[in-house]
Amino acid sequence: MPSPSLTLLPAVDVAGGRAAQVVDGGPDDPGDVARGWVDQGARWIHLVDLDLAFGRGQNGELLAGLVRDLPVPVQLSGGVGDHASLERAAGTGAARVVLASSALADPTLVEHAHRLLGERLVVALDLRDGRVVARGTGLDLGPLAQVLARNPVLTGEVAHVLVADAGRDGRRTGADLALFADVATRVSGQVTASGGVASLEDLASLRGLTDRGVTHTVLGAALYHGSFTLPQALEVTR
């Protein structure tokens, strides 16, 4: 029986109401960028509020409109780290909501998010050198094993975990396959890999981990900088 395909989620990062990853003067309307990926075959969009993630404002109304209007399901991310932002994100109707890594400092919040969202919940684990961090906050939550011990919902109930390689994110230095595979053995949910993807070879290698629980990957810098096209990526991961 063939292994399942690797699900690709092109990222649309939004800052100041504009798409932040566009290069070479391309159109930066977030809706146009997202629909462009859909036109090329994307079946999901990973939509990020960079301003909320870095504590410098928010694009909530814009993102909620995109969740409503896009013809594919949206994974909504960026700054969902407290009860208020969780309730707002849940209320958009996004197919999945990413709870920020910073929320792991409060296990009761993680448990509440799981009760509220069920299988719509994705818990982010931002990892650097084996430690869980929270990018945009300067927060270091400690070694992965300790964070998982404090948040048993991650090892027993949560359906989706987003593993972000904080040391490689956006750098196109190659995906750390061992990192993603290791975390997949420790958590209950399917793992979404994020960070470091530089080539179609990286994607083919991630495709080889689907049987081990690495079932999704977020595509950002490599896609925007033309390392490969989305149709090429879909071909090697199907």
Kinemage of the C-alpha trace (Angstrom):
@kinemage 1
@onewidth
@group {chain A} dominant
@subgroup {mainchain}
@vectorlist {calphas} color= white
{ca met a 1} P 0.000 0.000 0.000
{ca pro a 2} L 1.555 3.355 -1.006
{ca ser a 3} L 2.467 5.919 1.648
{ca pro a 4} L 0.164 8.921 2.001
{ca ser a 5} L 1.155 12.072 0.168
{ca leu a 6} L 2.794 14.995 1.955
{ca thr a 7} L 0.358 17.898 2.295
{ca leu a 8} L 1.852 21.243 1.269
{ca leu a 9} L 0.775 24.523 2.836
{ca pro a 10} L 2.122 27.623 1.046
{ca ala a 11} L 2.573 30.377 3.607
{ca val a 12} L 1.185 33.879 3.249
{ca asp a 13} L 2.773 36.045 5.945
{ca val a 14} L 0.929 39.324 6.513
{ca ala a 15} L 2.490 42.471 7.997
{ca gly a 16} L 0.960 45.917 7.824
{ca gly a 17} L -1.852 44.547 5.695
{ca arg a 18} L 0.503 43.356 2.948
{ca ala a 19} L 2.034 40.011 2.029
{ca ala a 20} L 5.521 40.091 3.526
{ca gln a 21} L 7.443 37.408 1.598
{ca val a 22} L 6.926 38.725 -1.932
{ca val a 23} L 10.223 39.338 -3.759
{ca asp a 24} L 11.301 41.345 -6.811
{ca gly a 25} L 8.463 43.831 -6.583
{ca gly a 26} L 5.668 41.331 -7.114
{ca pro a 27} L 2.066 41.997 -6.078
{ca asp a 28} L 1.735 42.068 -2.307
{ca asp a 29} L -2.006 41.939 -1.764
{ca pro a 30} L -2.417 38.947 0.596
{ca gly a 31} L -5.588 37.772 -1.087
{ca asp a 32} L -4.034 37.898 -4.537
{ca val a 33} L -0.955 36.033 -3.311
{ca ala a 34} L -3.034 33.335 -1.632
{ca arg a 35} L -5.304 32.919 -4.639
{ca gly a 36} L -2.203 32.683 -6.829
{ca trp a 37} L -1.066 29.642 -4.860
{ca val a 38} L -4.544 28.153 -5.114
{ca asp a 39} L -4.494 28.670 -8.883
{ca gln a 40} L -1.223 26.704 -8.964
{ca gly a 41} L -2.730 23.786 -7.101
{ca ala a 42} L -2.531 24.568 -3.384
{ca arg a 43} L -5.168 22.724 -1.374
{ca trp a 44} L -4.349 24.585 1.860
{ca ile a 45} L -3.034 28.035 2.764
{ca his a 46} L -0.962 28.745 5.884
{ca leu a 47} L -1.948 32.319 6.810
{ca val a 48} L 0.228 34.151 9.327
{ca asp a 49} L -0.334 37.423 11.196
{ca leu a 50} L 3.279 38.535 11.616
{ca asp a 51} L 2.329 41.728 13.412
{ca leu a 52} L 0.394 39.862 16.092
{ca ala a 53} L 3.199 37.299 16.413
{ca phe a 54} L 5.770 40.016 17.089
{ca gly a 55} L 3.554 42.203 19.270
{ca arg a 56} L 3.412 45.186 16.946
{ca gly a 57} L -0.273 45.250 15.980
{ca gln a 58} L -2.596 42.861 14.233
{ca asn a 59} L -4.334 42.125 10.929
{ca gly a 60} L -7.270 40.232 12.391
{ca glu a 61} L -10.079 41.635 10.267
{ca leu a 62} L -8.132 41.146 7.038
{ca leu a 63} L -7.203 37.572 7.879
{ca ala a 64} L -10.727 36.703 8.959
{ca gly a 65} L -11.958 37.929 5.582
{ca leu a 66} L -9.418 35.766 3.784
{ca val a 67} L -10.448 32.722 5.811
{ca arg a 68} L -14.016 33.381 4.732
{ca asp a 69} L -13.311 34.107 1.075
{ca leu a 70} L -10.547 31.711 0.011
{ca pro a 71} L -11.751 28.580 -1.810
{ca val a 72} L -9.462 26.230 0.171
{ca pro a 73} L -9.108 25.590 3.905
{ca val a 74} L -6.862 27.920 5.868
{ca gln a 75} L -4.467 27.180 8.710
{ca leu a 76} L -4.408 30.419 10.727
{ca ser a 77} L -1.241 31.256 12.638
{ca gly a 78} L 0.676 34.039 14.292
{ca gly a 79} L 0.392 35.342 17.839
{ca val a 80} L -2.375 33.056 19.101
{ca gly a 81} L -0.937 32.846 22.582
{ca asp a 82} L -3.615 33.841 25.086
{ca his a 83} L -7.315 33.321 25.699
{ca ala a 84} L -8.435 36.448 23.831
{ca ser a 85} L -6.455 35.752 20.665
{ca leu a 86} L -7.487 32.099 20.796
{ca glu a 87} L -11.169 32.988 20.934
{ca arg a 88} L -10.784 35.446 18.051
{ca ala a 89} L -8.942 32.951 15.888
{ca ala a 90} L -11.435 30.195 16.637
{ca gly a 91} L -14.250 32.542 15.677
{ca thr a 92} L -12.893 33.072 12.163
{ca gly a 93} L -13.944 29.565 11.193
{ca ala a 94} L -10.405 28.673 10.054
{ca ala a 95} L -10.079 24.971 9.348
{ca arg a 96} L -7.085 24.866 11.686
{ca val a 97} L -5.726 27.329 14.254
{ca val a 98} L -2.074 27.293 15.330
{ca leu a 99} L -1.555 27.902 19.031
{ca ala a 100} L 1.728 29.758 19.459
{ca ser a 101} L 4.685 28.059 21.080
{ca ser a 102} L 4.558 30.666 23.856
{ca ala a 103} L 1.246 29.178 25.030
{ca leu a 104} L 3.089 26.068 26.186
{ca ala a 105} L 4.129 28.073 29.255
{ca asp a 106} L 0.489 27.757 30.382
{ca pro a 107} L -0.690 24.120 30.196
{ca thr a 108} L -4.222 25.128 31.172
{ca leu a 109} L -4.413 27.327 28.073
{ca val a 110} L -3.271 24.444 25.874
{ca glu a 111} L -5.919 22.195 27.421
{ca his a 112} L -8.577 24.877 26.908
{ca ala a 113} L -7.540 25.269 23.273
{ca his a 114} L -7.904 21.533 22.763
{ca arg a 115} L -11.382 21.541 24.302
{ca leu a 116} L -12.389 24.541 22.192
{ca leu a 117} L -10.968 23.467 18.842
{ca gly a 118} L -10.647 19.685 18.946
{ca glu a 119} L -9.046 18.463 15.724
{ca arg a 120} L -8.871 22.047 14.435
{ca leu a 121} L -6.076 22.716 16.927
{ca val a 122} L -2.437 22.785 15.827
{ca val a 123} L 0.104 23.348 18.610
{ca ala a 124} L 3.356 25.006 17.567
{ca leu a 125} L 6.688 23.770 18.888
{ca asp a 126} L 9.416 26.249 17.951
{ca leu a 127} L 12.684 24.400 18.483
{ca arg a 128} L 16.268 25.594 18.638
{ca asp a 129} L 19.087 23.284 19.768
{ca gly a 130} L 16.653 20.925 21.442
{ca arg a 131} L 14.893 23.648 23.394
{ca val a 132} L 11.392 25.024 22.947
{ca val a 133} L 11.444 28.772 22.276
{ca ala a 134} L 8.848 31.346 21.333
{ca arg a 135} L 10.007 33.471 18.441
{ca gly a 136} L 8.996 37.093 18.733
{ca thr a 137} L 8.965 36.962 22.532
{ca gly a 138} L 12.484 35.961 23.587
{ca leu a 139} L 10.912 33.242 25.732
{ca asp a 140} L 12.854 30.002 26.304
{ca leu a 141} L 10.569 27.307 27.701
{ca gly a 142} L 13.271 24.706 28.276
{ca pro a 143} L 14.206 21.304 26.837
{ca leu a 144} L 11.614 19.613 24.663
{ca ala a 145} L 11.202 16.654 27.028
{ca gln a 146} L 10.355 18.956 29.936
{ca val a 147} L 7.844 20.969 27.898
{ca leu a 148} L 6.101 17.780 26.781
{ca ala a 149} L 5.990 16.517 30.361
{ca arg a 150} L 4.291 19.744 31.454
{ca asn a 151} L 1.813 19.532 28.555
{ca pro a 152} L 0.639 15.888 28.412
{ca val a 153} L -2.160 16.847 26.025
{ca leu a 154} L 0.555 16.980 23.345
{ca thr a 155} L 1.533 13.367 23.841
{ca gly a 156} L -1.948 11.998 24.286
{ca glu a 157} L -4.650 14.003 22.537
{ca val a 158} L -3.599 16.794 20.168
{ca ala a 159} L -4.150 15.870 16.507
{ca his a 160} L -1.644 18.252 14.889
{ca val a 161} L 1.719 19.668 15.957
{ca leu a 162} L 3.617 22.276 13.935
{ca val a 163} L 7.348 21.770 14.428
{ca ala a 164} L 9.179 24.954 13.469
{ca asp a 165} L 12.950 24.699 13.171
{ca ala a 166} L 13.774 28.120 14.589
{ca gly a 167} L 17.429 27.810 13.651
{ca arg a 168} L 16.708 27.302 9.948
{ca asp a 169} L 13.379 29.014 9.350
{ca gly a 170} L 13.539 31.180 6.245
{ca arg a 171} L 17.196 30.379 5.567
{ca arg a 172} L 16.837 27.652 2.924
{ca thr a 173} L 19.692 25.621 4.425
{ca gly a 174} L 18.009 22.216 4.134
{ca ala a 175} L 15.345 20.492 6.205
{ca asp a 176} L 16.451 18.801 9.442
{ca leu a 177} L 14.780 15.461 8.777
{ca ala a 178} L 16.008 13.923 12.026
{ca leu a 179} L 14.404 16.721 14.051
{ca phe a 180} L 10.982 16.313 12.476
{ca ala a 181} L 11.089 12.512 12.667
{ca asp a 182} L 12.162 12.610 16.320
{ca val a 183} L 9.353 14.920 17.396
{ca ala a 184} L 6.864 12.741 15.515
{ca thr a 185} L 7.804 9.848 17.825
{ca arg a 186} L 7.124 11.967 20.915
{ca val a 187} L 3.748 13.559 20.169
{ca ser a 188} L 0.325 12.083 19.556
{ca gly a 189} L -0.561 14.138 16.497
{ca gln a 190} L 0.568 14.402 12.933
{ca val a 191} L 3.594 16.649 12.484
{ca thr a 192} L 3.755 19.632 10.161
{ca ala a 193} L 7.376 20.443 9.306
{ca ser a 194} L 8.398 24.073 8.971
{ca gly a 195} L 11.814 25.567 8.337
{ca gly a 196} L 14.854 24.933 6.210
{ca val a 197} L 13.288 23.499 3.061
{ca ala a 198} L 15.599 24.468 0.203
{ca ser a 199} L 15.001 22.056 -2.656
{ca leu a 200} L 12.781 19.441 -4.222
{ca glu a 201} L 15.158 16.876 -2.707
{ca asp a 202} L 14.199 18.152 0.752
{ca leu a 203} L 10.542 17.703 -0.112
{ca ala a 204} L 11.107 14.209 -1.456
{ca ser a 205} L 12.885 13.313 1.781
{ca leu a 206} L 10.037 14.729 3.876
{ca arg a 207} L 7.638 12.737 1.708
{ca gly a 208} L 9.552 9.674 2.875
{ca leu a 209} L 8.647 10.473 6.495
{ca thr a 210} L 4.871 10.413 6.043
{ca asp a 211} L 4.653 6.848 7.381
{ca arg a 212} L 6.462 8.081 10.499
{ca gly a 213} L 3.955 10.847 11.184
{ca val a 214} L 5.410 13.823 9.316
{ca thr a 215} L 2.426 14.482 7.078
{ca his a 216} L 2.444 18.213 6.259
{ca thr a 217} L 4.979 20.921 5.494
{ca val a 218} L 4.777 24.707 5.341
{ca leu a 219} L 6.436 26.261 2.285
{ca gly a 220} L 7.791 29.772 2.537
{ca ala a 221} L 11.131 31.223 1.458
{ca ala a 222} L 12.093 28.487 -1.026
{ca leu a 223} L 8.805 28.898 -2.852
{ca tyr a 224} L 8.928 32.696 -2.926
{ca his a 225} L 12.572 32.802 -4.030
{ca gly a 226} L 11.980 30.382 -6.891
{ca ser a 227} L 13.933 27.370 -5.630
{ca phe a 228} L 11.104 25.366 -7.179
{ca thr a 229} L 7.543 25.964 -8.327
{ca leu a 230} L 4.468 24.829 -6.452
{ca pro a 231} L 3.455 22.417 -9.256
{ca gln a 232} L 6.924 20.836 -9.055
{ca ala a 233} L 6.603 20.534 -5.284
{ca leu a 234} L 3.173 18.922 -5.595
{ca glu a 235} L 4.530 16.442 -8.095
{ca val a 236} L 7.325 15.156 -5.861
{ca thr a 237} L 5.147 14.934 -2.742
{ca arg a 238} L 2.047 13.232 -4.087
